[in-house]
Amino acid sequence: MTVNTGLVTVLFNSESVLPGFFESLSKQKMQDYWLFIIDNSLDDRSYVKAQELIEQYGFKNVTLIHNASNVGVAAANNQGINLSLEMGCEYVLLLNNDIEFNNPGLLGGMLALADARQERMIVPKIYFFDSGKIWCAGGVFNRWIGTTNHTGEGEKDAGQYDKDGYTEYAPTCFMLIHRSVFDTVGIMDEKYFVYHDDTDFVWRAGLAGYKVYYWAAGQVWHKVSSSTGGGTSPFSIYYGHRNRIYFIKKNFSPIHKIVAFTYFYLTRLLKWRLFTKKLFSSFYRGTRDGLKMKP
């Protein structure tokens, strides 16, 4: 069976957010898609919940895979991407399952825009689920310190980011990507495991000449860090630091590396006193392992 779009979502201890995700999908008018659900959870609760919701909403075009181990977000996304491309999908929509959306025309509108404008990468406006404030209305790379910045993050939406246009960076938590991008750029770098894998992908796409189109009328709500324990958990501290170092080593020019690493170490010296013993251990191991990684 050939469908136009492959939807790829990765589960990890996601059972609490799945009802809202499936309800959002069930309301969509556009049905020309195949949903690939890749479960990295170490138990079967997310898998069982996904099965229940698939049956509840009557989803037919769906593949649910439970990996034997947690292979990481990058590798699991690659599973779904490859399955989509093998099925002949023209587009792949990478979407987190901790995201909800209430516009029944969202997917159809996104695809219509891509076709009409021949856009190869499209992202919507993304809000914090809890506060309703803007989480991401596009973004930029900071080539001097190895970070990314979300446009409008934490701001109330007063229409200040309602203009469509190209943006240098956006996360892939809800990104429509044409198959030609994967043909040219490749898929996710699985060395990242989690965090910065999408940053690296968008960076490589930009180098290849692809632009991310920001669609302001497309709106979704994101339960940020729902599966990783938040930005200050030991897990997030470890992978955040490890992968930032790897991203800099892999992608930056010599002069940018010098500046980025100088900034990194100076700011860590200022922040290390804020770490608990457990968090400092995660920071230390993340930094050590990042320096060991070879691009």
N, C-alpha and C positions, 0 to 999 in steps of 0.2 A: 504493500500500500504506500502510495506517495502522498504526502501532505506538504503544505507550503512552509510550515514553521515547526521547528522542534523547540519545545520549552524544556529547559534543563534546570532542575533544582536539587540541591544537596541537603540531605538530612543529617543532623547530629544532635541527638537528644532534643528533638524538635516537636515532640508530641503536644506540648502546650500551645504552640503557635499554629499548628496545622488546621484547626477548624476555621479560623479566619481566612487563611490562605485558600483553602478549598472552596469556601463560600464565595470568595472574590472571583475565583476562576469560573465557578458554576454560573455566574451572572453574565458572563461575556457572550455577546452576540456572535462574535467570530469563533467558529468551531473548527476551522481548517488547521488544526495543529495536532501534534503528538506530544504528550507529556512524559518526559523521562525523569523519574524520581530515583536518585541514587542515595542509598542510606548507608552512612558511615558509622552509625551508632553501635556501641558495644553490647547493647541489649536489644530486645525486639519490640520495645514499647512504641517507638516511632513507626516502625514497620507495620505493626498491628493497627495503630491509629490511622495510618495512611490507607491501609486496606479497608478499614471501616468507612472512612470518608469517601473513598472511591466508590464503594457500594452504595453509600447513602445518597450521593449526588448522581449516580449512574454514569460515571466516566467510563468510556469505552476505549478511547485512543490513549492508552497509558501503559508504560512499562515501569514496573517497580522492581528495583534491584537492591538486595541487602548484601553489601560487601562483607567478607569474612573478617575483615579488620578495618580500622580507620585508616584509609589510604591517603587522607588529606583532601581538602577542598579542591585544590588544583587538579589532582588526579581524578577525582570523582566528576568534576566538571568536564574533564577531557573524555571520560567515559560517555557522558551524555552528548557532548559535541560530536564525537566520532559516530555514535549511533544515529544522530540527526543527519549527519552528512551522508552516511551509508544509506539512509532511507531516502535520500534525494531532496531533503529540505533545502529551500533557497535561503531561508533565514534561520538563525538560532537566537532564541531569547534566553539569556541567562538571568535567572531571577531567584532571589532569596525567598524562602518560605516563611520568613518573619516579616513579610511585606503584605499589606492589604490594599485593595483599591475598590472603589465603589462605582466607577463609571463603566457601564456595560459596553461602551464603545471603545474602551481603552486600547485593547489589542488590535481591533480592526482599524482604528484611527492611526495607530503607530505604523502598521503595515501599509496603509494607504499613503501615508506621508513618505515612507521609504520608497515606495514605487513611484510616486508622483515626482519626487525630487531626486530620485536615484541616490539616496543617502545610504551609506554602507554601515554606519554605526549611529544609533539613536538612543538617547536617554531622556527620561521625563524629569519633572521637578519632584524631588523627594522630601517628604516631611518627617520629622520626629513623630512617632505614633502617639506618644504620651502627651507631649506639650502642644502638638500641632504647629510648632515653629519649623522653619526651613532647616533641613539637614544638608541638602545639596542641590544647588541650582547651577550645575556645572562646576568647573574647578580649574586649577593650574598646578603645574609642577614647579617646585622650587629647586632649580638645578644647582644651587649653591650649598644647600644643606640636606638634600636628599629626602625631602618630604613633599606631601601634596596638601593643598588647601581647597576646601569646599567653598564655593561662592555662596554667600548668604547664610552660612551655618549659624544657627541660634537666633536668627532674626524673625520677627513677625512678618508674615506675608502681607504687604500693603501694595502689591502689584509692581514692586521695584525690579522683579526679575521675570516679567511677563513677556519679554521679547525673545523670540526664537533666534537661534544663531549657533555658530560653531564655538565649541569650548575645547580647551586644550586637554582637559582631563575630566573623567568621571569614573566612579567605581562601577563594577559590573554587576551590582546587586539587582539591577533591572536594566539590562542593556540589550537592544536588538542589534544583531550582527549579521551581515550578509556573508554567505559562504565564501565569497571571493577573498574576504579578509583572512580567513583561516588558510585558504590556499596559498596566500602570499606570506603571511606572518607566521603561520604555525599555530599551535594551541598553547595552553598554559604551561609554564615552566614548573614542573612538579617538585623541583627542589625546594620551592617556597613552602609547600605543604598547606599553609594558611597564612593570609596577610601578605600584601605586596605582590601576590601572583597576578592580580588584576591590574595593579599599577604597572607592572612589568609588561603585561600584554598591551595595554593602551599606549605605553611608551614606544614599544616596537611597532605598533600600528601607525603611530605618528611619524616615526622615522621612514616608514614605507609609503607615506603620503596620504594616509587615511585620516579623515577628520571626524570628530564626534559631534553630532548635531544635537543640540539641546532643544527639547520640545516642551515649552512652558505649559501648554494646555494639558499635557499628560501629567497626571498627579497620582502618586502612590505614597503610602505611609509605612515607615520602617521602624520596627522594634529593634533598635540598634544593640548589637552585641548580645542578642538573646541566647546564643548557644555557647558562648565562650567565657561567660562569667564577668563580662565588662572589661574596660580598658586597663584596669589596674589589677586584674587577676594574675597569678603566677604564669598561667598559660599565655595570656596576652603579652605580659612583660617579656617572656622568653622569646616568642616568635616575632613580636614587634621589633625588638632590638636585633635579633639574629638576621631577620630578613631585610631590615633597613640597611644593614652593613652589606649584605649580599647584593642588594639592588644597586648600591653605590659602586661596589667593586665591578659589577657586571656591565653597567651602562654608562658610567661617567668618564669624561676625559681626565687626563692626569691632573690638570689644574683644578678641575671641579672636585676630584677626589680629595685632594689636599685640603681644600676649604671645607668640604662636607665633613671629613673625618675630624678636622680641628674643631669645628663647631660641635660635633657629636660628643667628643670627649670633654670639652670644656663645659658643656651643659650637663653632662652626666656627673661631673665633679660637683656641680651646684645642686644636683637633685639627689645624690646618693643618700644623703642624710634623711630624706623623706621615705626611703625604702625600709620596710621591716626586714628582719633577718631572712624571712622566707622569700620576699620579693627581691632582696639584694642577690640572693642565690640564683634566682631566675634571670636577673639582669646580667650577672657575671657569666653564667653558662651561655646565655644568648649571645653575648658579645664574643666570648671565646669561640663558640661554634660558628658564628658568622664570619669571623676572621679566617677560620679553617676552610670555609666553603670555596670551591673553585668554580668560577663561571664556566 
